[in-house]
């Protein structure tokens, strides 16, 4: 289980880059107390939803706030 805030953000960023659906997307990830915020612009609703799904699956995530915008 991830214990540090920066560790949780790093884990999610790595997972986003490893997934074919979100690889290459520029997504900002912040985490505080298990609450993760995703922000930035993505190319489609599919990428937006995939990023949220990937973040939710990571150990230590309690809530995901998806502020990604489809451009």
TORVEXMAR-429185 format. One line per 8 residues: number of its first residue (from 1); their letters; for each residue x, y, z of C-alpha. Coordinates in steps of 0.05 Angstrom, whole numbers. Layout:
BEGIN
NUM = a = X Y Z | ... $
//
This chain:
BEGIN
1 = xxxxxxxx = 0 0 0 | 25 70 -17 | 36 111 46 | 62 178 22 | 23 231 -15 | 76 240 -68 | 82 164 -73 | 8 158 -88 $
9 = xxxxxxxx = 12 212 -142 | 73 178 -173 | 39 110 -172 | -22 138 -208 | 20 176 -259 | 59 112 -274 | -5 72 -281 | -34 124 -329 $
17 = xxxxxxxx = 29 121 -373 | 28 44 -373 | -45 40 -397 | -56 42 -472 | -118 85 -463 | -83 141 -427 | -10 134 -449 | 16 201 -475 $
25 = xxxxxxxx = -40 242 -444 | -15 299 -402 | -53 291 -336 | -36 327 -272 | -46 284 -210 | -48 310 -139 | -64 270 -77 | -80 288 -5 $
33 = xxxxxxxx = -105 239 47 | -126 188 -6 | -165 240 -45 | -137 244 -116 | -150 302 -164 | -140 293 -239 | -134 356 -280 | -113 378 -349 $
41 = xxxxxxxx = -139 372 -420 | -150 305 -455 | -171 288 -527 | -234 248 -511 | -286 229 -460 | -259 158 -465 | -191 180 -440 | -223 223 -386 $
49 = xxxxxxxx = -263 164 -359 | -205 114 -366 | -160 160 -325 | -211 162 -269 | -219 86 -271 | -144 75 -268 | -136 124 -209 | -193 90 -170 $
57 = xxxxxxxx = -159 22 -177 | -96 44 -141 | -85 23 -68 | -95 80 -20 | -145 119 -63 | -208 138 -25 | -238 187 -75 | -223 213 -145 $
65 = xxxxxxx = -241 284 -165 | -240 285 -241 | -228 355 -266 | -203 333 -334 | -231 372 -393 | -243 344 -462 | -213 392 -513 $
//
